[in-house]
Amino acid sequence: MANVSFSAAGDTLYAYLAGEIDHDAAQSLRLALDDALASRSPRTLVLDFGGVGFMDSSGVGLILGRQRRAQALGGGIRVQHAPRQLRRVLDLARIPYGSEEGGTNP
Amino acid sequence: MKAENSARIQFDSLSVNEGFARGAVAAFLARYDPTVPQLADIKTAVSEAVTNCIVHAYPDRVGPITMTVAVYPGRLVRITVTDKGVGIPDVRRAMEPLYTTGDPEERSGLGFAVMQSFMDGVRVASRPARGTRVTLTKRLAAKEDT
């Protein structure tokens, strides 16, 4: 189970993801994120994983799919606040995530 | 080698059961006191194996997934995830990173790469139209004396 909430600052849209991101949860997150991309056309979509306690490779598909969509709309994405467990998955996919750690995972 | 303890669970290939499956494994292993990173590794690998069954083994129907988890002497954990689905025609190809027969827009093709990276061992046995069994093994770190 996962959810996403949004806030905007200028032409940056922040998407705060929370919960566990697997193939099941990715389906509804994808709809919510694509909806926001289409309606707001941000220059940068920031995916904040600070509230995510678990993610498998379905999350990688979710990120790469949104990246393609954002680029098609003339923008881009950025990943931030990934907790440690997520970083191992992101490393495998060579997705950069910045230096700030998120979440409560040790 | 005889398992010290084992469990066997069968569930439907519904995506809501991905969380159930990794949660069940985590609950079973809790008494062995795995480290947080090791438990996260195992949960992630189980999630990948079960998702493969749901997405690929039963593309057009709901079918049974059987999961076993066993602990052997020396804190060796062995997990099997078995389906009776379509099977994998070319296992070696399916295990190549980034290879996917799923929707390339949404599936990363990293499922087996995650399993191989996060577990000590991954074995795949598959027969077309008969099903697939994925066997995951990992040795838990020795318990710290307190």
gemmi code that builds the backbone of each chain (N, CA, C; Angstrom):
import gemmi

chains = {
    "A": [
        ("MET", (0.849, -1.196, 0.000), (0.000, 0.000, 0.000), (0.886, 1.248, 0.000)),
        ("ALA", (0.549, 2.157, -0.863), (1.343, 3.381, -0.934), (0.421, 4.536, -1.304)),
        ("ASN", (0.892, 5.747, -1.057), (0.123, 6.912, -1.482), (1.086, 8.031, -1.842)),
        ("VAL", (0.532, 9.057, -2.468), (1.366, 10.181, -2.891), (0.597, 11.477, -2.658)),
        ("SER", (1.322, 12.498, -2.170), (0.713, 13.827, -2.057), (1.643, 14.818, -2.763)),
        ("PHE", (1.079, 15.917, -3.188), (1.822, 16.848, -4.036), (1.924, 18.226, -3.408)),
        ("SER", (3.033, 18.914, -3.713), (3.084, 20.355, -3.463), (3.915, 20.975, -4.583)),
        ("ALA", (3.621, 22.220, -4.909), (4.300, 22.874, -6.025), (5.059, 24.083, -5.519)),
        ("ALA", (6.229, 24.334, -6.115), (6.998, 25.547, -5.838), (7.558, 26.030, -7.165)),
        ("GLY", (7.012, 27.120, -7.674), (7.419, 27.592, -8.998), (7.072, 26.555, -10.046)),
        ("ASP", (8.072, 26.220, -10.886), (7.785, 25.216, -11.905), (8.281, 23.834, -11.495)),
        ("THR", (8.466, 23.652, -10.166), (8.837, 22.334, -9.632), (7.638, 21.734, -8.914)),
        ("LEU", (7.383, 20.480, -9.228), (6.294, 19.769, -8.551), (6.908, 18.692, -7.665)),
        ("TYR", (6.574, 18.731, -6.380), (7.080, 17.727, -5.438), (6.023, 16.649, -5.237)),
        ("ALA", (6.437, 15.400, -5.398), (5.542, 14.271, -5.136), (6.106, 13.505, -3.946)),
        ("TYR", (5.382, 13.528, -2.834), (5.831, 12.850, -1.612), (5.215, 11.464, -1.563)),
        ("LEU", (6.064, 10.467, -1.799), (5.582, 9.088, -1.825), (5.705, 8.491, -0.430)),
        ("ALA", (4.741, 7.644, -0.080), (4.774, 7.016, 1.239), (4.203, 5.612, 1.157)),
        ("GLY", (4.705, 4.733, 2.034), (4.194, 3.364, 2.092), (5.161, 2.386, 1.469)),
        ("GLU", (4.633, 1.301, 0.901), (5.452, 0.264, 0.299), (5.181, 0.236, -1.199)),
        ("ILE", (6.243, 0.386, -1.993), (6.067, 0.433, -3.446), (6.442, -0.910, -4.053)),
        ("ASP", (5.407, -1.638, -4.478), (5.616, -2.884, -5.210), (4.776, -2.802, -6.486)),
        ("HIS", (4.693, -3.908, -7.194), (3.945, -3.924, -8.455), (2.478, -3.533, -8.235)),
        ("ASP", (1.927, -3.973, -7.094), (0.532, -3.664, -6.775), (0.346, -2.161, -6.575)),
        ("ALA", (1.183, -1.574, -5.735), (1.044, -0.148, -5.410), (1.442, 0.734, -6.591)),
        ("ALA", (2.374, 0.249, -7.428), (2.882, 1.079, -8.521), (1.774, 1.464, -9.501)),
        ("GLN", (0.777, 0.609, -9.601), (-0.277, 0.883, -10.586), (-1.054, 2.162, -10.256)),
        ("SER", (-1.429, 2.324, -8.989), (-2.187, 3.529, -8.631), (-1.270, 4.752, -8.556)),
        ("LEU", (-0.014, 4.554, -8.127), (0.928, 5.679, -8.084), (1.180, 6.219, -9.490)),
        ("ARG", (1.290, 5.302, -10.450), (1.541, 5.698, -11.829), (0.411, 6.602, -12.342)),
        ("LEU", (-0.821, 6.212, -12.046), (-1.962, 7.020, -12.489), (-1.925, 8.406, -11.863)),
        ("ALA", (-1.648, 8.453, -10.558), (-1.641, 9.744, -9.849), (-0.513, 10.639, -10.373)),
        ("LEU", (0.666, 10.050, -10.587), (1.808, 10.845, -11.046), (1.606, 11.326, -12.486)),
        ("ASP", (1.079, 10.460, -13.338), (0.865, 10.849, -14.733), (-0.210, 11.929, -14.842)),
        ("ASP", (-1.204, 11.810, -13.988), (-2.246, 12.824, -13.925), (-1.646, 14.186, -13.580)),
        ("ALA", (-0.784, 14.195, -12.565), (-0.157, 15.444, -12.124), (0.778, 15.988, -13.205)),
        ("LEU", (1.518, 15.096, -13.855), (2.423, 15.535, -14.934), (1.632, 16.181, -16.065)),
        ("ALA", (0.529, 15.552, -16.436), (-0.255, 16.042, -17.565), (-0.939, 17.367, -17.229)),
        ("SER", (-1.444, 17.489, -16.011), (-2.226, 18.685, -15.698), (-1.345, 19.871, -15.327)),
        ("ARG", (-0.139, 19.613, -14.764), (0.686, 20.737, -14.291), (1.923, 20.986, -15.132)),
        ("SER", (2.303, 20.032, -15.971), (3.503, 20.150, -16.815), (4.662, 20.850, -16.104)),
        ("PRO", (5.154, 20.301, -14.981), (6.255, 20.962, -14.275), (7.561, 20.853, -15.071)),
        ("ARG", (8.472, 21.781, -14.829), (9.804, 21.653, -15.429), (10.533, 20.479, -14.776)),
        ("THR", (10.381, 20.387, -13.447), (10.999, 19.267, -12.727), (9.967, 18.596, -11.834)),
        ("LEU", (9.884, 17.290, -11.946), (9.076, 16.511, -11.018), (10.041, 15.888, -10.011)),
        ("VAL", (9.902, 16.273, -8.744), (10.761, 15.717, -7.701), (10.014, 14.573, -7.026)),
        ("LEU", (10.588, 13.388, -7.093), (10.002, 12.223, -6.430), (10.688, 12.066, -5.079)),
        ("ASP", (9.942, 12.311, -4.010), (10.511, 12.256, -2.663), (10.126, 10.914, -2.026)),
        ("PHE", (11.160, 10.094, -1.744), (10.916, 8.744, -1.218), (11.088, 8.677, 0.295)),
        ("GLY", (11.109, 9.827, 0.951), (11.356, 9.861, 2.396), (10.379, 9.024, 3.203)),
        ("GLY", (9.158, 8.884, 2.730), (8.156, 8.132, 3.486), (7.989, 6.695, 3.026)),
        ("VAL", (8.909, 6.232, 2.177), (8.763, 4.887, 1.609), (9.598, 3.886, 2.414)),
        ("GLY", (8.959, 2.889, 2.938), (9.652, 1.903, 3.766), (10.131, 0.693, 3.001)),
        ("PHE", (9.591, 0.488, 1.800), (9.967, -0.678, 0.998), (9.778, -0.356, -0.469)),
        ("MET", (10.711, -0.803, -1.301), (10.523, -0.675, -2.742), (11.263, -1.802, -3.453)),
        ("ASP", (10.588, -2.431, -4.409), (11.279, -3.427, -5.238), (11.447, -2.859, -6.645)),
        ("SER", (11.784, -3.695, -7.624), (12.109, -3.163, -8.949), (10.889, -2.561, -9.653)),
        ("SER", (9.692, -2.802, -9.121), (8.517, -2.130, -9.678), (8.649, -0.616, -9.519)),
        ("GLY", (9.319, -0.197, -8.437), (9.548, 1.226, -8.220), (10.494, 1.799, -9.255)),
        ("VAL", (11.461, 0.976, -9.692), (12.382, 1.409, -10.748), (11.601, 1.649, -12.039)),
        ("GLY", (10.698, 0.711, -12.360), (9.856, 0.877, -13.541), (9.011, 2.134, -13.442)),
        ("LEU", (8.525, 2.396, -12.219), (7.699, 3.587, -11.991), (8.523, 4.859, -12.245)),
        ("ILE", (9.744, 4.898, -11.732), (10.593, 6.085, -11.891), (10.967, 6.286, -13.363)),
        ("LEU", (11.436, 5.208, -14.011), (11.888, 5.343, -15.400), (10.721, 5.697, -16.332)),
        ("GLY", (9.561, 5.148, -16.045), (8.378, 5.475, -16.852), (7.992, 6.939, -16.726)),
        ("ARG", (8.086, 7.471, -15.480), (7.745, 8.892, -15.269), (8.807, 9.792, -15.886)),
        ("GLN", (10.063, 9.323, -15.846), (11.141, 10.101, -16.457), (10.898, 10.264, -17.956)),
        ("ARG", (10.535, 9.166, -18.602), (10.240, 9.238, -20.039), (9.099, 10.201, -20.310)),
        ("ARG", (8.066, 10.110, -19.467), (6.890, 10.945, -19.684), (7.214, 12.430, -19.448)),
        ("ALA", (7.980, 12.688, -18.384), (8.340, 14.077, -18.091), (9.200, 14.651, -19.218)),
        ("GLN", (10.132, 13.843, -19.719), (11.002, 14.323, -20.804), (10.206, 14.579, -22.073)),
        ("ALA", (9.206, 13.739, -22.314), (8.362, 13.939, -23.496), (7.594, 15.257, -23.400)),
        ("LEU", (7.352, 15.709, -22.156), (6.633, 16.965, -21.944), (7.602, 18.139, -21.784)),
        ("GLY", (8.893, 17.891, -22.027), (9.880, 18.959, -21.968), (10.460, 19.201, -20.592)),
        ("GLY", (10.213, 18.302, -19.646), (10.731, 18.465, -18.287), (11.669, 17.341, -17.908)),
        ("GLY", (11.837, 17.169, -16.598), (12.689, 16.090, -16.103), (12.256, 15.699, -14.702)),
        ("ILE", (12.938, 14.697, -14.159), (12.614, 14.282, -12.790), (13.872, 14.251, -11.937)),
        ("ARG", (13.652, 14.262, -10.635), (14.748, 14.133, -9.680), (14.256, 13.246, -8.540)),
        ("VAL", (15.131, 12.398, -8.026), (14.793, 11.513, -6.913), (15.486, 12.032, -5.665)),
        ("GLN", (14.770, 12.128, -4.563), (15.420, 12.583, -3.324), (14.918, 11.803, -2.105)),
        ("HIS", (15.708, 11.903, -1.026), (15.368, 11.338, 0.284), (15.099, 9.843, 0.256)),
        ("ALA", (15.891, 9.114, -0.549), (15.695, 7.668, -0.600), (16.318, 6.999, 0.619)),
        ("PRO", (15.541, 6.235, 1.383), (16.118, 5.481, 2.500), (17.079, 4.411, 1.996)),
        ("ARG", (17.822, 3.818, 2.941), (18.917, 2.941, 2.565), (18.478, 1.732, 1.739)),
        ("GLN", (17.384, 1.092, 2.137), (16.953, -0.107, 1.387), (16.681, 0.248, -0.066)),
        ("LEU", (16.097, 1.429, -0.287), (15.777, 1.836, -1.655), (17.032, 2.123, -2.464)),
        ("ARG", (18.052, 2.615, -1.766), (19.282, 2.993, -2.491), (19.923, 1.790, -3.153)),
        ("ARG", (19.829, 0.638, -2.504), (20.429, -0.567, -3.101), (19.709, -0.915, -4.406)),
        ("VAL", (18.388, -0.756, -4.417), (17.610, -1.038, -5.631), (17.911, 0.023, -6.698)),
        ("LEU", (17.977, 1.282, -6.280), (18.258, 2.375, -7.225), (19.668, 2.238, -7.809)),
        ("ASP", (20.613, 1.792, -6.982), (21.988, 1.588, -7.462), (22.031, 0.563, -8.595)),
        ("LEU", (21.275, -0.516, -8.434), (21.246, -1.555, -9.469), (20.756, -0.987, -10.801)),
        ("ALA", (19.813, -0.036, -10.708), (19.236, 0.554, -11.919), (20.004, 1.802, -12.358)),
        ("ARG", (21.055, 2.147, -11.587), (21.862, 3.343, -11.858), (21.008, 4.612, -11.908)),
        ("ILE", (20.068, 4.706, -10.981), (19.252, 5.914, -10.868), (19.868, 6.793, -9.778)),
        ("PRO", (20.264, 8.029, -10.105), (20.845, 8.903, -9.080), (19.765, 9.382, -8.101)),
        ("TYR", (20.195, 9.579, -6.828), (19.192, 9.932, -5.817), (19.660, 11.005, -4.848)),
        ("GLY", (20.734, 11.683, -5.152), (21.186, 12.746, -4.252), (21.789, 12.164, -2.988)),
        ("SER", (22.236, 13.021, -2.111), (22.991, 12.546, -0.944), (22.168, 12.486, 0.330)),
        ("GLU", (21.088, 13.233, 0.378), (20.309, 13.263, 1.621), (19.538, 11.964, 1.773)),
        ("GLU", (19.681, 11.359, 2.946), (18.969, 10.119, 3.214), (17.599, 10.446, 3.803)),
        ("GLY", (16.642, 9.623, 3.487), (15.312, 9.832, 4.027), (14.859, 8.646, 4.834)),
        ("GLY", (13.643, 8.723, 5.341), (13.038, 7.595, 6.028), (13.623, 7.389, 7.400)),
        ("THR", (13.117, 6.374, 8.061), (13.540, 6.069, 9.419), (14.341, 4.780, 9.455)),
        ("ASN", (14.603, 4.199, 8.267), (15.374, 2.952, 8.230), (16.813, 3.216, 8.662)),
        ("PRO", (17.378, 2.364, 9.501), (18.760, 2.569, 9.916), (19.739, 2.297, 8.759)),
    ],
    "B": [
        ("MET", (20.229, -32.213, 4.055), (20.209, -31.517, 5.347), (18.758, -31.243, 5.748)),
        ("LYS", (18.460, -31.488, 6.999), (17.084, -31.335, 7.450), (16.857, -29.916, 7.992)),
        ("ALA", (15.709, -29.367, 7.601), (15.384, -28.017, 8.054), (15.075, -28.015, 9.545)),
        ("GLU", (15.498, -26.942, 10.201), (15.152, -26.775, 11.619), (13.695, -26.380, 11.771)),
        ("ASN", (13.216, -25.668, 10.759), (11.856, -25.127, 10.830), (11.434, -24.760, 9.421)),
        ("SER", (10.178, -24.964, 9.106), (9.732, -24.633, 7.748), (8.268, -24.251, 7.754)),
        ("ALA", (7.855, -23.559, 6.685), (6.460, -23.175, 6.515), (6.135, -23.234, 5.036)),
        ("ARG", (4.873, -23.458, 4.740), (4.434, -23.571, 3.355), (3.110, -22.820, 3.242)),
        ("ILE", (3.037, -21.925, 2.276), (1.833, -21.103, 2.112), (1.425, -21.131, 0.648)),
        ("GLN", (0.139, -21.295, 0.380), (-0.337, -21.158, -0.998), (-1.312, -19.982, -1.069)),
        ("PHE", (-1.141, -19.171, -2.106), (-2.035, -18.015, -2.251), (-2.293, -17.755, -3.725)),
        ("ASP", (-3.304, -16.934, -4.006), (-3.678, -16.631, -5.383), (-2.728, -15.602, -5.991)),
        ("SER", (-2.571, -15.657, -7.312), (-1.654, -14.734, -8.000), (-2.317, -13.372, -8.203)),
        ("LEU", (-2.685, -12.757, -7.092), (-3.257, -11.409, -7.120), (-2.202, -10.447, -6.593)),
        ("SER", (-2.117, -9.258, -7.218), (-1.021, -8.359, -6.841), (-1.108, -7.920, -5.378)),
        ("VAL", (-2.306, -7.931, -4.801), (-2.407, -7.579, -3.373), (-1.637, -8.565, -2.505)),
        ("ASN", (-1.349, -9.767, -3.032), (-0.641, -10.767, -2.227), (0.879, -10.605, -2.250)),
        ("GLU", (1.396, -9.646, -3.022), (2.843, -9.390, -3.012), (3.276, -8.958, -1.603)),
        ("GLY", (2.524, -8.048, -1.028), (2.833, -7.579, 0.325), (2.626, -8.671, 1.364)),
        ("PHE", (1.582, -9.480, 1.143), (1.326, -10.600, 2.061), (2.512, -11.559, 2.074)),
        ("ALA", (3.006, -11.891, 0.875), (4.074, -12.894, 0.770), (5.346, -12.433, 1.479)),
        ("ARG", (5.785, -11.198, 1.224), (7.036, -10.761, 1.863), (6.823, -10.536, 3.357)),
        ("GLY", (5.598, -10.134, 3.734), (5.288, -9.975, 5.154), (5.295, -11.310, 5.886)),
        ("ALA", (4.775, -12.352, 5.208), (4.738, -13.687, 5.829), (6.148, -14.208, 6.050)),
        ("VAL", (7.030, -14.009, 5.054), (8.424, -14.460, 5.198), (9.098, -13.700, 6.338)),
        ("ALA", (8.865, -12.395, 6.392), (9.474, -11.587, 7.457), (8.992, -12.047, 8.828)),
        ("ALA", (7.697, -12.359, 8.940), (7.156, -12.808, 10.224), (7.758, -14.147, 10.622)),
        ("PHE", (7.901, -15.050, 9.640), (8.475, -16.373, 9.928), (9.919, -16.239, 10.418)),
        ("LEU", (10.675, -15.330, 9.778), (12.109, -15.207, 10.098), (12.382, -14.352, 11.327)),
        ("ALA", (11.346, -13.683, 11.846), (11.555, -12.725, 12.941), (12.262, -13.372, 14.131)),
        ("ARG", (11.902, -14.637, 14.443), (12.480, -15.270, 15.632), (13.959, -15.608, 15.452)),
        ("TYR", (14.448, -15.551, 14.210), (15.872, -15.805, 13.968), (16.688, -14.513, 14.025)),
        ("ASP", (15.976, -13.418, 14.279), (16.643, -12.152, 14.544), (17.596, -11.735, 13.421)),
        ("PRO", (17.119, -11.686, 12.175), (18.001, -11.246, 11.082), (18.329, -9.765, 11.244)),
        ("THR", (19.432, -9.330, 10.638), (19.724, -7.899, 10.663), (18.692, -7.186, 9.785)),
        ("VAL", (18.508, -5.901, 10.030), (17.524, -5.136, 9.255), (17.853, -5.150, 7.756)),
        ("PRO", (19.142, -4.926, 7.362), (19.445, -4.988, 5.923), (19.223, -6.379, 5.330)),
        ("GLN", (19.556, -7.433, 6.069), (19.355, -8.782, 5.531), (17.876, -9.089, 5.352)),
        ("LEU", (17.071, -8.678, 6.302), (15.632, -8.917, 6.177), (15.068, -8.114, 5.004)),
        ("ALA", (15.556, -6.884, 4.839), (15.105, -6.062, 3.702), (15.486, -6.729, 2.386)),
        ("ASP", (16.697, -7.302, 2.319), (17.139, -7.997, 1.105), (16.198, -9.164, 0.778)),
        ("ILE", (15.887, -9.951, 1.802), (15.044, -11.138, 1.595), (13.639, -10.715, 1.171)),
        ("LYS", (13.077, -9.709, 1.840), (11.733, -9.242, 1.483), (11.696, -8.747, 0.043)),
        ("THR", (12.756, -8.050, -0.365), (12.785, -7.511, -1.725), (12.855, -8.644, -2.744)),
        ("ALA", (13.705, -9.646, -2.470), (13.833, -10.770, -3.408), (12.525, -11.551, -3.507)),
        ("VAL", (11.853, -11.768, -2.372), (10.574, -12.483, -2.380), (9.541, -11.697, -3.181)),
        ("SER", (9.544, -10.395, -2.991), (8.602, -9.542, -3.717), (8.816, -9.668, -5.231)),
        ("GLU", (10.080, -9.724, -5.648), (10.395, -9.878, -7.079), (9.905, -11.234, -7.604)),
        ("ALA", (10.185, -12.287, -6.846), (9.818, -13.634, -7.307), (8.301, -13.776, -7.417)),
        ("VAL", (7.587, -13.249, -6.425), (6.128, -13.362, -6.431), (5.530, -12.484, -7.536)),
        ("THR", (6.099, -11.305, -7.728), (5.603, -10.427, -8.803), (5.783, -11.090, -10.163)),
        ("ASN", (6.915, -11.783, -10.357), (7.124, -12.509, -11.614), (5.986, -13.491, -11.876)),
        ("CYS", (5.579, -14.220, -10.832), (4.469, -15.180, -10.996), (3.198, -14.464, -11.422)),
        ("ILE", (2.920, -13.336, -10.773), (1.660, -12.631, -11.014), (1.649, -12.006, -12.405)),
        ("VAL", (2.779, -11.424, -12.801), (2.834, -10.705, -14.083), (3.052, -11.672, -15.246)),
        ("HIS", (3.972, -12.633, -15.058), (4.414, -13.453, -16.198), (3.840, -14.873, -16.216)),
        ("ALA", (3.788, -15.529, -15.046), (3.378, -16.941, -15.047), (1.898, -17.084, -15.383)),
        ("TYR", (1.098, -16.161, -14.846), (-0.344, -16.211, -15.085), (-0.781, -14.894, -15.728)),
        ("PRO", (-0.439, -14.675, -17.012), (-0.739, -13.371, -17.610), (-2.246, -13.118, -17.766)),
        ("ASP", (-3.014, -14.176, -17.950), (-4.437, -13.977, -18.260), (-5.381, -14.586, -17.239)),
        ("ARG", (-4.851, -15.116, -16.159), (-5.736, -15.736, -15.176), (-5.084, -15.677, -13.804)),
        ("VAL", (-5.906, -16.004, -12.812), (-5.391, -16.097, -11.452), (-5.078, -17.566, -11.189)),
        ("GLY", (-3.868, -17.830, -10.733), (-3.465, -19.206, -10.449), (-2.794, -19.298, -9.101)),
        ("PRO", (-2.474, -20.518, -8.692), (-1.872, -20.698, -7.366), (-0.366, -20.439, -7.343)),
        ("ILE", (0.083, -19.800, -6.296), (1.508, -19.623, -6.014), (1.777, -20.311, -4.681)),
        ("THR", (2.785, -21.176, -4.678), (3.152, -21.851, -3.433), (4.516, -21.333, -2.995)),
        ("MET", (4.576, -20.892, -1.754), (5.835, -20.374, -1.224), (6.228, -21.209, -0.011)),
        ("THR", (7.486, -21.639, 0.016), (7.984, -22.305, 1.218), (9.155, -21.500, 1.750)),
        ("VAL", (9.288, -21.505, 3.038), (10.463, -20.879, 3.658), (10.980, -21.851, 4.712)),
        ("ALA", (12.279, -22.087, 4.703), (12.860, -23.041, 5.646), (14.180, -22.496, 6.158)),
        ("VAL", (14.472, -22.826, 7.407), (15.749, -22.447, 8.007), (16.520, -23.727, 8.327)),
        ("TYR", (17.755, -23.807, 7.835), (18.619, -24.966, 8.024), (19.721, -24.618, 9.025)),
        ("PRO", (20.365, -25.650, 9.559), (21.466, -25.386, 10.499), (22.487, -24.424, 9.879)),
        ("GLY", (23.040, -23.565, 10.707), (23.976, -22.560, 10.205), (23.252, -21.315, 9.717)),
        ("ARG", (21.986, -21.189, 10.106), (21.183, -20.002, 9.772), (21.040, -19.801, 8.261)),
        ("LEU", (20.945, -20.927, 7.552), (20.749, -20.852, 6.106), (19.248, -20.809, 5.811)),
        ("VAL", (18.820, -19.764, 5.125), (17.405, -19.594, 4.768), (17.217, -20.004, 3.312)),
        ("ARG", (16.204, -20.820, 3.079), (15.903, -21.265, 1.722), (14.427, -20.995, 1.470)),
        ("ILE", (14.155, -20.251, 0.407), (12.776, -19.885, 0.066), (12.496, -20.387, -1.348)),
        ("THR", (11.370, -21.049, -1.535), (10.969, -21.404, -2.899), (9.665, -20.703, -3.230)),
        ("VAL", (9.549, -20.265, -4.477), (8.303, -19.660, -4.985), (7.956, -20.417, -6.266)),
        ("THR", (6.838, -21.127, -6.233), (6.502, -22.052, -7.311), (5.144, -21.713, -7.901)),
        ("ASP", (5.069, -21.721, -9.226), (3.777, -21.506, -9.881), (3.519, -22.627, -10.877)),
        ("LYS", (2.282, -22.729, -11.325), (1.902, -23.715, -12.341), (1.513, -22.982, -13.627)),
        ("GLY", (2.253, -21.927, -13.915), (1.898, -21.055, -15.034), (2.546, -21.436, -16.345)),
        ("VAL", (2.773, -20.418, -17.185), (3.188, -20.660, -18.575), (4.636, -21.142, -18.713)),
        ("GLY", (5.439, -20.941, -17.680), (6.839, -21.351, -17.773), (7.677, -20.339, -18.524)),
        ("ILE", (8.984, -20.507, -18.424), (9.929, -19.592, -19.071), (10.660, -20.383, -20.152)),
        ("PRO", (10.495, -20.016, -21.435), (11.136, -20.799, -22.491), (12.662, -20.741, -22.432)),
        ("ASP", (13.216, -19.602, -22.064), (14.677, -19.454, -22.051), (15.071, -18.778, -20.734)),
        ("VAL", (15.384, -19.609, -19.744), (15.650, -19.088, -18.398), (16.862, -18.164, -18.401)),
        ("ARG", (17.906, -18.571, -19.141), (19.125, -17.760, -19.116), (18.845, -16.345, -19.630)),
        ("ARG", (18.060, -16.260, -20.690), (17.710, -14.960, -21.259), (16.846, -14.164, -20.290)),
        ("ALA", (15.895, -14.849, -19.659), (14.983, -14.162, -18.731), (15.750, -13.548, -17.561)),
        ("MET", (16.895, -14.146, -17.227), (17.655, -13.657, -16.079), (18.626, -12.537, -16.447)),
        ("GLU", (18.736, -12.217, -17.721), (19.617, -11.112, -18.119), (19.026, -9.791, -17.618)),
        ("PRO", (19.881, -8.929, -17.023), (19.378, -7.635, -16.570), (18.738, -6.864, -17.721)),
        ("LEU", (17.655, -6.196, -17.431), (16.917, -5.324, -18.339), (16.069, -6.081, -19.363)),
        ("TYR", (16.223, -7.444, -19.421), (15.360, -8.182, -20.338), (13.978, -8.298, -19.711)),
        ("THR", (12.953, -7.912, -20.437), (11.594, -8.117, -19.937), (10.665, -8.408, -21.092)),
        ("THR", (9.712, -9.276, -20.822), (8.633, -9.494, -21.791), (7.395, -8.702, -21.363)),
        ("GLY", (7.528, -7.984, -20.231), (6.421, -7.167, -19.750), (6.391, -5.838, -20.490)),
        ("ASP", (5.509, -4.975, -20.081), (5.378, -3.641, -20.666), (6.689, -2.884, -20.443)),
        ("PRO", (7.459, -2.614, -21.512), (8.776, -1.987, -21.322), (8.661, -0.572, -20.746)),
        ("GLU", (7.475, 0.031, -20.833), (7.288, 1.370, -20.262), (7.241, 1.313, -18.733)),
        ("GLU", (6.809, 0.196, -18.191), (6.552, 0.155, -16.754), (7.318, -0.926, -16.003)),
        ("ARG", (7.887, -1.918, -16.723), (8.624, -2.974, -16.054), (10.105, -2.753, -16.314)),
        ("SER", (10.906, -2.787, -15.260), (12.319, -2.436, -15.408), (13.148, -3.592, -15.954)),
        ("GLY", (12.655, -4.828, -15.850), (13.466, -5.971, -16.269), (14.570, -6.303, -15.279)),
        ("LEU", (14.452, -5.791, -14.066), (15.512, -5.988, -13.068), (15.163, -7.017, -11.999)),
        ("GLY", (14.033, -7.690, -12.150), (13.587, -8.615, -11.101), (14.639, -9.646, -10.721)),
        ("PHE", (15.151, -10.379, -11.700), (16.150, -11.404, -11.388), (17.467, -10.777, -10.937)),
        ("ALA", (17.809, -9.614, -11.498), (19.046, -8.935, -11.084), (18.969, -8.563, -9.604)),
        ("VAL", (17.794, -8.114, -9.156), (17.618, -7.796, -7.736), (17.752, -9.066, -6.897)),
        ("MET", (17.102, -10.144, -7.343), (17.192, -11.407, -6.588), (18.645, -11.853, -6.480)),
        ("GLN", (19.385, -11.788, -7.599), (20.771, -12.260, -7.600), (21.672, -11.371, -6.760)),
        ("SER", (21.368, -10.076, -6.768), (22.203, -9.145, -6.026), (21.936, -9.209, -4.520)),
        ("PHE", (20.681, -9.488, -4.155), (20.296, -9.410, -2.744), (20.359, -10.747, -2.015)),
        ("MET", (20.449, -11.849, -2.775), (20.493, -13.172, -2.140), (21.863, -13.802, -2.405)),
        ("ASP", (22.193, -14.859, -1.654), (23.450, -15.578, -1.912), (23.293, -16.481, -3.133)),
        ("GLY", (22.102, -17.050, -3.291), (21.890, -17.958, -4.412), (20.495, -17.816, -5.000)),
        ("VAL", (20.399, -17.940, -6.322), (19.105, -17.923, -7.015), (19.130, -19.050, -8.034)),
        ("ARG", (18.163, -19.947, -7.952), (18.069, -21.024, -8.923), (16.686, -20.998, -9.552)),
        ("VAL", (16.631, -21.200, -10.845), (15.345, -21.160, -11.538), (15.179, -22.448, -12.326)),
        ("ALA", (14.084, -23.148, -12.081), (13.757, -24.339, -12.861), (12.397, -24.105, -13.488)),
        ("SER", (12.308, -24.297, -14.797), (11.055, -23.963, -15.469), (10.784, -24.922, -16.610)),
        ("ARG", (9.515, -25.242, -16.812), (9.114, -26.029, -17.975), (7.927, -25.340, -18.612)),
        ("PRO", (8.021, -25.054, -19.929), (6.911, -24.394, -20.612), (5.591, -25.132, -20.363)),
        ("ALA", (4.546, -24.362, -20.066), (3.185, -24.855, -19.819), (3.051, -25.657, -18.525)),
        ("ARG", (4.175, -25.830, -17.786), (4.087, -26.575, -16.532), (4.318, -25.680, -15.320)),
        ("GLY", (5.175, -24.687, -15.487), (5.393, -23.783, -14.366), (6.856, -23.551, -14.069)),
        ("THR", (7.079, -22.764, -13.020), (8.426, -22.305, -12.682), (8.619, -22.397, -11.175)),
        ("ARG", (9.839, -22.778, -10.788), (10.196, -22.708, -9.373), (11.462, -21.882, -9.223)),
        ("VAL", (11.372, -20.870, -8.386), (12.541, -20.049, -8.061), (12.970, -20.400, -6.643)),
        ("THR", (14.243, -20.707, -6.475), (14.772, -21.044, -5.157), (15.786, -19.977, -4.750)),
        ("LEU", (15.523, -19.359, -3.630), (16.368, -18.272, -3.119), (17.044, -18.739, -1.840)),
        ("THR", (18.345, -18.520, -1.728), (19.019, -18.888, -0.483), (19.845, -17.718, 0.041)),
        ("LYS", (19.932, -17.659, 1.351), (20.764, -16.632, 1.992), (21.108, -17.101, 3.396)),
        ("ARG", (22.356, -16.895, 3.765), (22.770, -17.247, 5.117), (22.686, -15.997, 5.998)),
        ("LEU", (21.935, -16.115, 7.082), (21.811, -14.974, 7.991), (23.101, -14.793, 8.776)),
        ("ALA", (23.429, -13.540, 9.031), (24.617, -13.237, 9.837), (24.456, -13.852, 11.220)),
        ("ALA", (25.577, -14.261, 11.796), (25.544, -14.848, 13.139), (24.948, -13.843, 14.119)),
        ("LYS", (24.195, -14.385, 15.064), (23.593, -13.509, 16.068), (24.684, -12.932, 16.940)),
        ("GLU", (24.528, -11.655, 17.232), (25.516, -11.033, 18.112), (25.232, -11.456, 19.540)),
        ("ASP", (26.304, -11.834, 20.270), (26.114, -12.194, 21.676), (25.837, -10.941, 22.482)),
        ("THR", (24.874, -11.059, 23.358), (24.547, -9.883, 24.184), (24.759, -10.210, 25.642)),
    ],
}
model = gemmi.Model(1)
for chain_id, residues in chains.items():
    chain = gemmi.Chain(chain_id)
    for i, (resn, *xyz) in enumerate(residues, 1):
        res = gemmi.Residue()
        res.name, res.seqid = resn, gemmi.SeqId(i, " ")
        for name, pos in zip(("N", "CA", "C"), xyz):
            atom = gemmi.Atom()
            atom.name, atom.element = name, gemmi.Element(name[0])
            atom.pos, atom.b_iso = gemmi.Position(*pos), 0.0
            res.add_atom(atom)
        chain.add_residue(res)
    model.add_chain(chain)
structure = gemmi.Structure()
structure.add_model(model)
structure.setup_entities()
